[in-house]
Amino acid sequence: MRTVEIAKQPIELHKFLKFEALVGSGGEAKMVISDGLVKVNGQTETQRGKKLVTGDIVEFMDESFQIVEPILE
């Protein structure tokens, strides 16, 4: 599982997919979400505006990503 530092939370699911370059466009993000290809915390998520916060786990294309807060140095 990869951790992804997100400074400005919450982040919407479709924006997260674009932020991580898992999709090429907003339209593609909308399509994969509405087709039920994305899971959040183990549940299929079809709302592209789903808000993600620290601790949430996103699964897409056999990869898992956990949202974490940035480490301040």
PyMOL Python script that loads the backbone (N, CA, C, O; Angstrom):
from pymol import cmd

cmd.read_pdbstr("""\
ATOM      1  N   MET A   1       0.859  -1.182   0.000  1.00  0.00           N
ATOM      2  CA  MET A   1       0.000   0.000   0.000  1.00  0.00           C
ATOM      3  C   MET A   1       0.899   1.238   0.000  1.00  0.00           C
ATOM      4  O   MET A   1       1.850   1.340   0.776  1.00  0.00           O
ATOM      5  N   ARG A   2       0.576   2.156  -0.876  1.00  0.00           N
ATOM      6  CA  ARG A   2       1.315   3.423  -0.922  1.00  0.00           C
ATOM      7  C   ARG A   2       0.607   4.454  -0.061  1.00  0.00           C
ATOM      8  O   ARG A   2      -0.622   4.469   0.021  1.00  0.00           O
ATOM      9  N   THR A   3       1.388   5.315   0.580  1.00  0.00           N
ATOM     10  CA  THR A   3       0.797   6.435   1.301  1.00  0.00           C
ATOM     11  C   THR A   3       0.893   7.669   0.416  1.00  0.00           C
ATOM     12  O   THR A   3       1.877   7.869  -0.297  1.00  0.00           O
ATOM     13  N   VAL A   4      -0.143   8.488   0.475  1.00  0.00           N
ATOM     14  CA  VAL A   4      -0.213   9.696  -0.337  1.00  0.00           C
ATOM     15  C   VAL A   4      -0.447  10.874   0.597  1.00  0.00           C
ATOM     16  O   VAL A   4      -1.459  10.935   1.296  1.00  0.00           O
ATOM     17  N   GLU A   5       0.498  11.807   0.600  1.00  0.00           N
ATOM     18  CA  GLU A   5       0.367  12.994   1.442  1.00  0.00           C
ATOM     19  C   GLU A   5      -0.523  14.019   0.747  1.00  0.00           C
ATOM     20  O   GLU A   5      -0.234  14.455  -0.368  1.00  0.00           O
ATOM     21  N   ILE A   6      -1.601  14.395   1.415  1.00  0.00           N
ATOM     22  CA  ILE A   6      -2.536  15.390   0.893  1.00  0.00           C
ATOM     23  C   ILE A   6      -2.617  16.525   1.911  1.00  0.00           C
ATOM     24  O   ILE A   6      -3.103  16.337   3.026  1.00  0.00           O
ATOM     25  N   ALA A   7      -2.137  17.700   1.518  1.00  0.00           N
ATOM     26  CA  ALA A   7      -2.114  18.841   2.438  1.00  0.00           C
ATOM     27  C   ALA A   7      -3.499  19.445   2.626  1.00  0.00           C
ATOM     28  O   ALA A   7      -3.901  19.744   3.751  1.00  0.00           O
ATOM     29  N   LYS A   8      -4.223  19.623   1.536  1.00  0.00           N
ATOM     30  CA  LYS A   8      -5.539  20.272   1.611  1.00  0.00           C
ATOM     31  C   LYS A   8      -6.610  19.185   1.611  1.00  0.00           C
ATOM     32  O   LYS A   8      -6.929  18.596   0.578  1.00  0.00           O
ATOM     33  N   GLN A   9      -7.152  18.940   2.794  1.00  0.00           N
ATOM     34  CA  GLN A   9      -8.185  17.923   2.938  1.00  0.00           C
ATOM     35  C   GLN A   9      -9.475  18.574   3.378  1.00  0.00           C
ATOM     36  O   GLN A   9      -9.436  19.616   4.032  1.00  0.00           O
ATOM     37  N   PRO A  10     -10.617  18.001   3.045  1.00  0.00           N
ATOM     38  CA  PRO A  10     -10.761  16.773   2.274  1.00  0.00           C
ATOM     39  C   PRO A  10     -10.497  17.011   0.785  1.00  0.00           C
ATOM     40  O   PRO A  10     -10.557  18.141   0.299  1.00  0.00           O
ATOM     41  N   ILE A  11     -10.205  15.926   0.079  1.00  0.00           N
ATOM     42  CA  ILE A  11     -10.037  15.974  -1.371  1.00  0.00           C
ATOM     43  C   ILE A  11     -11.105  15.072  -1.977  1.00  0.00           C
ATOM     44  O   ILE A  11     -11.373  13.987  -1.461  1.00  0.00           O
ATOM     45  N   GLU A  12     -11.705  15.514  -3.053  1.00  0.00           N
ATOM     46  CA  GLU A  12     -12.744  14.715  -3.703  1.00  0.00           C
ATOM     47  C   GLU A  12     -12.099  13.552  -4.448  1.00  0.00           C
ATOM     48  O   GLU A  12     -10.985  13.667  -4.959  1.00  0.00           O
ATOM     49  N   LEU A  13     -12.811  12.439  -4.503  1.00  0.00           N
ATOM     50  CA  LEU A  13     -12.291  11.209  -5.090  1.00  0.00           C
ATOM     51  C   LEU A  13     -11.796  11.412  -6.519  1.00  0.00           C
ATOM     52  O   LEU A  13     -10.707  10.950  -6.861  1.00  0.00           O
ATOM     53  N   HIS A  14     -12.568  12.089  -7.352  1.00  0.00           N
ATOM     54  CA  HIS A  14     -12.151  12.259  -8.751  1.00  0.00           C
ATOM     55  C   HIS A  14     -10.885  13.098  -8.846  1.00  0.00           C
ATOM     56  O   HIS A  14     -10.058  12.871  -9.730  1.00  0.00           O
ATOM     57  N   LYS A  15     -10.722  14.063  -7.950  1.00  0.00           N
ATOM     58  CA  LYS A  15      -9.505  14.883  -7.938  1.00  0.00           C
ATOM     59  C   LYS A  15      -8.309  14.065  -7.461  1.00  0.00           C
ATOM     60  O   LYS A  15      -7.193  14.244  -7.950  1.00  0.00           O
ATOM     61  N   PHE A  16      -8.544  13.170  -6.507  1.00  0.00           N
ATOM     62  CA  PHE A  16      -7.473  12.298  -6.034  1.00  0.00           C
ATOM     63  C   PHE A  16      -6.956  11.423  -7.168  1.00  0.00           C
ATOM     64  O   PHE A  16      -5.745  11.279  -7.336  1.00  0.00           O
ATOM     65  N   LEU A  17      -7.854  10.844  -7.942  1.00  0.00           N
ATOM     66  CA  LEU A  17      -7.433   9.988  -9.057  1.00  0.00           C
ATOM     67  C   LEU A  17      -6.594  10.769 -10.060  1.00  0.00           C
ATOM     68  O   LEU A  17      -5.619  10.244 -10.598  1.00  0.00           O
ATOM     69  N   LYS A  18      -6.968  12.020 -10.314  1.00  0.00           N
ATOM     70  CA  LYS A  18      -6.172  12.858 -11.226  1.00  0.00           C
ATOM     71  C   LYS A  18      -4.856  13.258 -10.571  1.00  0.00           C
ATOM     72  O   LYS A  18      -3.816  13.244 -11.229  1.00  0.00           O
ATOM     73  N   PHE A  19      -4.878  13.613  -9.289  1.00  0.00           N
ATOM     74  CA  PHE A  19      -3.683  14.024  -8.549  1.00  0.00           C
ATOM     75  C   PHE A  19      -2.607  12.940  -8.587  1.00  0.00           C
ATOM     76  O   PHE A  19      -1.420  13.235  -8.719  1.00  0.00           O
ATOM     77  N   GLU A  20      -3.032  11.695  -8.471  1.00  0.00           N
ATOM     78  CA  GLU A  20      -2.102  10.563  -8.477  1.00  0.00           C
ATOM     79  C   GLU A  20      -1.820  10.050  -9.889  1.00  0.00           C
ATOM     80  O   GLU A  20      -1.122   9.049 -10.053  1.00  0.00           O
ATOM     81  N   ALA A  21      -2.355  10.726 -10.911  1.00  0.00           N
ATOM     82  CA  ALA A  21      -2.164  10.344 -12.319  1.00  0.00           C
ATOM     83  C   ALA A  21      -2.637   8.910 -12.590  1.00  0.00           C
ATOM     84  O   ALA A  21      -2.047   8.192 -13.397  1.00  0.00           O
ATOM     85  N   LEU A  22      -3.704   8.513 -11.908  1.00  0.00           N
ATOM     86  CA  LEU A  22      -4.285   7.194 -12.135  1.00  0.00           C
ATOM     87  C   LEU A  22      -5.234   7.214 -13.319  1.00  0.00           C
ATOM     88  O   LEU A  22      -5.553   6.173 -13.893  1.00  0.00           O
ATOM     89  N   VAL A  23      -5.681   8.414 -13.679  1.00  0.00           N
ATOM     90  CA  VAL A  23      -6.520   8.624 -14.857  1.00  0.00           C
ATOM     91  C   VAL A  23      -5.968   9.829 -15.603  1.00  0.00           C
ATOM     92  O   VAL A  23      -5.235  10.644 -15.042  1.00  0.00           O
ATOM     93  N   GLY A  24      -6.331   9.929 -16.878  1.00  0.00           N
ATOM     94  CA  GLY A  24      -5.796  11.004 -17.696  1.00  0.00           C
ATOM     95  C   GLY A  24      -6.616  12.275 -17.695  1.00  0.00           C
ATOM     96  O   GLY A  24      -6.125  13.332 -18.092  1.00  0.00           O
ATOM     97  N   SER A  25      -7.872  12.184 -17.250  1.00  0.00           N
ATOM     98  CA  SER A  25      -8.736  13.365 -17.303  1.00  0.00           C
ATOM     99  C   SER A  25      -9.865  13.231 -16.287  1.00  0.00           C
ATOM    100  O   SER A  25     -10.093  12.168 -15.708  1.00  0.00           O
ATOM    101  N   GLY A  26     -10.563  14.347 -16.093  1.00  0.00           N
ATOM    102  CA  GLY A  26     -11.724  14.326 -15.211  1.00  0.00           C
ATOM    103  C   GLY A  26     -12.825  13.434 -15.750  1.00  0.00           C
ATOM    104  O   GLY A  26     -13.529  12.771 -14.988  1.00  0.00           O
ATOM    105  N   GLY A  27     -12.970  13.419 -17.065  1.00  0.00           N
ATOM    106  CA  GLY A  27     -13.979  12.563 -17.687  1.00  0.00           C
ATOM    107  C   GLY A  27     -13.686  11.090 -17.456  1.00  0.00           C
ATOM    108  O   GLY A  27     -14.591  10.296 -17.199  1.00  0.00           O
ATOM    109  N   GLU A  28     -12.411  10.736 -17.552  1.00  0.00           N
ATOM    110  CA  GLU A  28     -12.020   9.351 -17.302  1.00  0.00           C
ATOM    111  C   GLU A  28     -12.248   8.992 -15.838  1.00  0.00           C
ATOM    112  O   GLU A  28     -12.694   7.887 -15.528  1.00  0.00           O
ATOM    113  N   ALA A  29     -11.940   9.931 -14.933  1.00  0.00           N
ATOM    114  CA  ALA A  29     -12.174   9.698 -13.505  1.00  0.00           C
ATOM    115  C   ALA A  29     -13.656   9.444 -13.255  1.00  0.00           C
ATOM    116  O   ALA A  29     -14.020   8.506 -12.545  1.00  0.00           O
ATOM    117  N   LYS A  30     -14.497  10.272 -13.833  1.00  0.00           N
ATOM    118  CA  LYS A  30     -15.948  10.118 -13.667  1.00  0.00           C
ATOM    119  C   LYS A  30     -16.399   8.744 -14.159  1.00  0.00           C
ATOM    120  O   LYS A  30     -17.227   8.092 -13.522  1.00  0.00           O
ATOM    121  N   MET A  31     -15.852   8.310 -15.296  1.00  0.00           N
ATOM    122  CA  MET A  31     -16.254   7.038 -15.884  1.00  0.00           C
ATOM    123  C   MET A  31     -15.853   5.849 -15.002  1.00  0.00           C
ATOM    124  O   MET A  31     -16.672   4.966 -14.748  1.00  0.00           O
ATOM    125  N   VAL A  32     -14.599   5.820 -14.536  1.00  0.00           N
ATOM    126  CA  VAL A  32     -14.170   4.663 -13.741  1.00  0.00           C
ATOM    127  C   VAL A  32     -14.889   4.617 -12.395  1.00  0.00           C
ATOM    128  O   VAL A  32     -15.149   3.539 -11.861  1.00  0.00           O
ATOM    129  N   ILE A  33     -15.209   5.791 -11.848  1.00  0.00           N
ATOM    130  CA  ILE A  33     -15.949   5.826 -10.583  1.00  0.00           C
ATOM    131  C   ILE A  33     -17.382   5.352 -10.802  1.00  0.00           C
ATOM    132  O   ILE A  33     -17.874   4.503 -10.058  1.00  0.00           O
ATOM    133  N   SER A  34     -18.053   5.891 -11.813  1.00  0.00           N
ATOM    134  CA  SER A  34     -19.454   5.509 -12.048  1.00  0.00           C
ATOM    135  C   SER A  34     -19.583   4.048 -12.474  1.00  0.00           C
ATOM    136  O   SER A  34     -20.629   3.432 -12.271  1.00  0.00           O
ATOM    137  N   ASP A  35     -18.515   3.489 -13.070  1.00  0.00           N
ATOM    138  CA  ASP A  35     -18.523   2.073 -13.460  1.00  0.00           C
ATOM    139  C   ASP A  35     -18.221   1.143 -12.284  1.00  0.00           C
ATOM    140  O   ASP A  35     -18.207  -0.077 -12.448  1.00  0.00           O
ATOM    141  N   GLY A  36     -17.979   1.714 -11.098  1.00  0.00           N
ATOM    142  CA  GLY A  36     -17.749   0.906  -9.906  1.00  0.00           C
ATOM    143  C   GLY A  36     -16.367   0.280  -9.827  1.00  0.00           C
ATOM    144  O   GLY A  36     -16.192  -0.762  -9.195  1.00  0.00           O
ATOM    145  N   LEU A  37     -15.385   0.905 -10.461  1.00  0.00           N
ATOM    146  CA  LEU A  37     -14.031   0.351 -10.485  1.00  0.00           C
ATOM    147  C   LEU A  37     -13.149   0.849  -9.342  1.00  0.00           C
ATOM    148  O   LEU A  37     -11.991   0.447  -9.233  1.00  0.00           O
ATOM    149  N   VAL A  38     -13.691   1.721  -8.490  1.00  0.00           N
ATOM    150  CA  VAL A  38     -12.913   2.308  -7.395  1.00  0.00           C
ATOM    151  C   VAL A  38     -13.562   1.939  -6.060  1.00  0.00           C
ATOM    152  O   VAL A  38     -14.783   1.993  -5.908  1.00  0.00           O
ATOM    153  N   LYS A  39     -12.717   1.565  -5.099  1.00  0.00           N
ATOM    154  CA  LYS A  39     -13.211   1.288  -3.747  1.00  0.00           C
ATOM    155  C   LYS A  39     -12.606   2.292  -2.781  1.00  0.00           C
ATOM    156  O   LYS A  39     -11.456   2.706  -2.930  1.00  0.00           O
ATOM    157  N   VAL A  40     -13.399   2.677  -1.788  1.00  0.00           N
ATOM    158  CA  VAL A  40     -12.922   3.524  -0.695  1.00  0.00           C
ATOM    159  C   VAL A  40     -13.223   2.777   0.597  1.00  0.00           C
ATOM    160  O   VAL A  40     -14.374   2.451   0.890  1.00  0.00           O
ATOM    161  N   ASN A  41     -12.179   2.515   1.356  1.00  0.00           N
ATOM    162  CA  ASN A  41     -12.308   1.779   2.620  1.00  0.00           C
ATOM    163  C   ASN A  41     -13.035   0.447   2.439  1.00  0.00           C
ATOM    164  O   ASN A  41     -13.859   0.052   3.264  1.00  0.00           O
ATOM    165  N   GLY A  42     -12.707  -0.239   1.330  1.00  0.00           N
ATOM    166  CA  GLY A  42     -13.247  -1.569   1.077  1.00  0.00           C
ATOM    167  C   GLY A  42     -14.616  -1.614   0.434  1.00  0.00           C
ATOM    168  O   GLY A  42     -15.113  -2.698   0.127  1.00  0.00           O
ATOM    169  N   GLN A  43     -15.243  -0.457   0.220  1.00  0.00           N
ATOM    170  CA  GLN A  43     -16.584  -0.401  -0.364  1.00  0.00           C
ATOM    171  C   GLN A  43     -16.533   0.247  -1.748  1.00  0.00           C
ATOM    172  O   GLN A  43     -15.867   1.265  -1.933  1.00  0.00           O
ATOM    173  N   THR A  44     -17.228  -0.338  -2.711  1.00  0.00           N
ATOM    174  CA  THR A  44     -17.303   0.269  -4.033  1.00  0.00           C
ATOM    175  C   THR A  44     -17.919   1.651  -3.905  1.00  0.00           C
ATOM    176  O   THR A  44     -18.963   1.821  -3.276  1.00  0.00           O
ATOM    177  N   GLU A  45     -17.263   2.639  -4.510  1.00  0.00           N
ATOM    178  CA  GLU A  45     -17.720   4.033  -4.409  1.00  0.00           C
ATOM    179  C   GLU A  45     -18.090   4.540  -5.797  1.00  0.00           C
ATOM    180  O   GLU A  45     -17.283   4.477  -6.724  1.00  0.00           O
ATOM    181  N   THR A  46     -19.317   5.045  -5.936  1.00  0.00           N
ATOM    182  CA  THR A  46     -19.769   5.560  -7.231  1.00  0.00           C
ATOM    183  C   THR A  46     -20.010   7.066  -7.214  1.00  0.00           C
ATOM    184  O   THR A  46     -20.475   7.626  -8.207  1.00  0.00           O
ATOM    185  N   GLN A  47     -19.701   7.724  -6.108  1.00  0.00           N
ATOM    186  CA  GLN A  47     -19.853   9.182  -6.020  1.00  0.00           C
ATOM    187  C   GLN A  47     -18.505   9.832  -6.302  1.00  0.00           C
ATOM    188  O   GLN A  47     -17.568   9.696  -5.514  1.00  0.00           O
ATOM    189  N   ARG A  48     -18.408  10.533  -7.419  1.00  0.00           N
ATOM    190  CA  ARG A  48     -17.112  11.126  -7.761  1.00  0.00           C
ATOM    191  C   ARG A  48     -16.726  12.236  -6.793  1.00  0.00           C
ATOM    192  O   ARG A  48     -15.544  12.548  -6.651  1.00  0.00           O
ATOM    193  N   GLY A  49     -17.707  12.836  -6.126  1.00  0.00           N
ATOM    194  CA  GLY A  49     -17.445  13.904  -5.172  1.00  0.00           C
ATOM    195  C   GLY A  49     -17.197  13.415  -3.752  1.00  0.00           C
ATOM    196  O   GLY A  49     -17.108  14.223  -2.828  1.00  0.00           O
ATOM    197  N   LYS A  50     -17.082  12.091  -3.566  1.00  0.00           N
ATOM    198  CA  LYS A  50     -16.818  11.528  -2.233  1.00  0.00           C
ATOM    199  C   LYS A  50     -15.596  12.212  -1.638  1.00  0.00           C
ATOM    200  O   LYS A  50     -14.547  12.289  -2.277  1.00  0.00           O
ATOM    201  N   LYS A  51     -15.734  12.708  -0.416  1.00  0.00           N
ATOM    202  CA  LYS A  51     -14.643  13.421   0.257  1.00  0.00           C
ATOM    203  C   LYS A  51     -13.710  12.426   0.946  1.00  0.00           C
ATOM    204  O   LYS A  51     -14.152  11.576   1.719  1.00  0.00           O
ATOM    205  N   LEU A  52     -12.426  12.542   0.657  1.00  0.00           N
ATOM    206  CA  LEU A  52     -11.415  11.680   1.260  1.00  0.00           C
ATOM    207  C   LEU A  52     -10.640  12.460   2.313  1.00  0.00           C
ATOM    208  O   LEU A  52     -10.301  13.627   2.113  1.00  0.00           O
ATOM    209  N   VAL A  53     -10.363  11.804   3.433  1.00  0.00           N
ATOM    210  CA  VAL A  53      -9.619  12.429   4.529  1.00  0.00           C
ATOM    211  C   VAL A  53      -8.540  11.460   5.016  1.00  0.00           C
ATOM    212  O   VAL A  53      -8.474  10.313   4.575  1.00  0.00           O
ATOM    213  N   THR A  54      -7.702  11.940   5.930  1.00  0.00           N
ATOM    214  CA  THR A  54      -6.633  11.124   6.498  1.00  0.00           C
ATOM    215  C   THR A  54      -7.171   9.775   6.976  1.00  0.00           C
ATOM    216  O   THR A  54      -8.185   9.704   7.671  1.00  0.00           O
ATOM    217  N   GLY A  55      -6.475   8.719   6.590  1.00  0.00           N
ATOM    218  CA  GLY A  55      -6.859   7.372   6.998  1.00  0.00           C
ATOM    219  C   GLY A  55      -7.655   6.618   5.957  1.00  0.00           C
ATOM    220  O   GLY A  55      -7.704   5.388   5.996  1.00  0.00           O
ATOM    221  N   ASP A  56      -8.285   7.326   5.021  1.00  0.00           N
ATOM    222  CA  ASP A  56      -9.055   6.647   3.981  1.00  0.00           C
ATOM    223  C   ASP A  56      -8.118   5.857   3.074  1.00  0.00           C
ATOM    224  O   ASP A  56      -6.987   6.267   2.814  1.00  0.00           O
ATOM    225  N   ILE A  57      -8.614   4.714   2.597  1.00  0.00           N
ATOM    226  CA  ILE A  57      -7.850   3.863   1.689  1.00  0.00           C
ATOM    227  C   ILE A  57      -8.617   3.755   0.380  1.00  0.00           C
ATOM    228  O   ILE A  57      -9.783   3.362   0.359  1.00  0.00           O
ATOM    229  N   VAL A  58      -7.947   4.110  -0.710  1.00  0.00           N
ATOM    230  CA  VAL A  58      -8.529   4.050  -2.048  1.00  0.00           C
ATOM    231  C   VAL A  58      -7.899   2.869  -2.778  1.00  0.00           C
ATOM    232  O   VAL A  58      -6.679   2.706  -2.778  1.00  0.00           O
ATOM    233  N   GLU A  59      -8.746   2.047  -3.403  1.00  0.00           N
ATOM    234  CA  GLU A  59      -8.262   0.921  -4.201  1.00  0.00           C
ATOM    235  C   GLU A  59      -8.700   1.121  -5.641  1.00  0.00           C
ATOM    236  O   GLU A  59      -9.868   1.393  -5.923  1.00  0.00           O
ATOM    237  N   PHE A  60      -7.733   0.978  -6.552  1.00  0.00           N
ATOM    238  CA  PHE A  60      -8.019   1.139  -7.977  1.00  0.00           C
ATOM    239  C   PHE A  60      -6.971   0.371  -8.764  1.00  0.00           C
ATOM    240  O   PHE A  60      -5.773   0.527  -8.528  1.00  0.00           O
ATOM    241  N   MET A  61      -7.414  -0.448  -9.689  1.00  0.00           N
ATOM    242  CA  MET A  61      -6.534  -1.220 -10.571  1.00  0.00           C
ATOM    243  C   MET A  61      -5.478  -2.002  -9.782  1.00  0.00           C
ATOM    244  O   MET A  61      -4.283  -1.912 -10.067  1.00  0.00           O
ATOM    245  N   ASP A  62      -5.930  -2.758  -8.803  1.00  0.00           N
ATOM    246  CA  ASP A  62      -5.060  -3.621  -7.993  1.00  0.00           C
ATOM    247  C   ASP A  62      -3.994  -2.870  -7.210  1.00  0.00           C
ATOM    248  O   ASP A  62      -2.985  -3.461  -6.825  1.00  0.00           O
ATOM    249  N   GLU A  63      -4.196  -1.585  -6.967  1.00  0.00           N
ATOM    250  CA  GLU A  63      -3.290  -0.798  -6.137  1.00  0.00           C
ATOM    251  C   GLU A  63      -4.094  -0.181  -4.997  1.00  0.00           C
ATOM    252  O   GLU A  63      -5.281   0.112  -5.143  1.00  0.00           O
ATOM    253  N   SER A  64      -3.426   0.011  -3.860  1.00  0.00           N
ATOM    254  CA  SER A  64      -4.057   0.639  -2.699  1.00  0.00           C
ATOM    255  C   SER A  64      -3.266   1.874  -2.303  1.00  0.00           C
ATOM    256  O   SER A  64      -2.036   1.891  -2.349  1.00  0.00           O
ATOM    257  N   PHE A  65      -4.009   2.913  -1.911  1.00  0.00           N
ATOM    258  CA  PHE A  65      -3.416   4.191  -1.530  1.00  0.00           C
ATOM    259  C   PHE A  65      -4.058   4.647  -0.232  1.00  0.00           C
ATOM    260  O   PHE A  65      -5.284   4.681  -0.127  1.00  0.00           O
ATOM    261  N   GLN A  66      -3.244   4.999   0.758  1.00  0.00           N
ATOM    262  CA  GLN A  66      -3.781   5.518   2.017  1.00  0.00           C
ATOM    263  C   GLN A  66      -3.488   7.007   2.103  1.00  0.00           C
ATOM    264  O   GLN A  66      -2.357   7.447   1.895  1.00  0.00           O
ATOM    265  N   ILE A  67      -4.534   7.780   2.414  1.00  0.00           N
ATOM    266  CA  ILE A  67      -4.402   9.225   2.557  1.00  0.00           C
ATOM    267  C   ILE A  67      -3.754   9.524   3.908  1.00  0.00           C
ATOM    268  O   ILE A  67      -4.203   9.035   4.944  1.00  0.00           O
ATOM    269  N   VAL A  68      -2.693  10.335   3.884  1.00  0.00           N
ATOM    270  CA  VAL A  68      -2.037  10.769   5.120  1.00  0.00           C
ATOM    271  C   VAL A  68      -1.808  12.271   5.052  1.00  0.00           C
ATOM    272  O   VAL A  68      -1.795  12.868   3.976  1.00  0.00           O
ATOM    273  N   GLU A  69      -1.627  12.866   6.227  1.00  0.00           N
ATOM    274  CA  GLU A  69      -1.280  14.288   6.275  1.00  0.00           C
ATOM    275  C   GLU A  69       0.207  14.429   5.988  1.00  0.00           C
ATOM    276  O   GLU A  69       0.988  13.538   6.323  1.00  0.00           O
ATOM    277  N   PRO A  70       0.610  15.537   5.374  1.00  0.00           N
ATOM    278  CA  PRO A  70       2.039  15.735   5.113  1.00  0.00           C
ATOM    279  C   PRO A  70       2.825  15.822   6.415  1.00  0.00           C
ATOM    280  O   PRO A  70       2.334  16.310   7.432  1.00  0.00           O
ATOM    281  N   ILE A  71       4.041  15.342   6.352  1.00  0.00           N
ATOM    282  CA  ILE A  71       4.935  15.429   7.505  1.00  0.00           C
ATOM    283  C   ILE A  71       5.591  16.799   7.480  1.00  0.00           C
ATOM    284  O   ILE A  71       6.270  17.154   6.517  1.00  0.00           O
ATOM    285  N   LEU A  72       5.384  17.562   8.537  1.00  0.00           N
ATOM    286  CA  LEU A  72       5.970  18.901   8.617  1.00  0.00           C
ATOM    287  C   LEU A  72       7.349  18.805   9.247  1.00  0.00           C
ATOM    288  O   LEU A  72       7.522  18.219  10.316  1.00  0.00           O
ATOM    289  N   GLU A  73       8.316  19.385   8.574  1.00  0.00           N
ATOM    290  CA  GLU A  73       9.692  19.330   9.094  1.00  0.00           C
ATOM    291  C   GLU A  73      10.108  20.661   9.644  1.00  0.00           C
ATOM    292  O   GLU A  73      11.231  20.807  10.124  1.00  0.00           O
TER     293      GLU A  73
END
""", "prot")
cmd.dss("prot")
cmd.show_as("cartoon", "prot")
cmd.util.cbc("prot")
cmd.orient("prot")
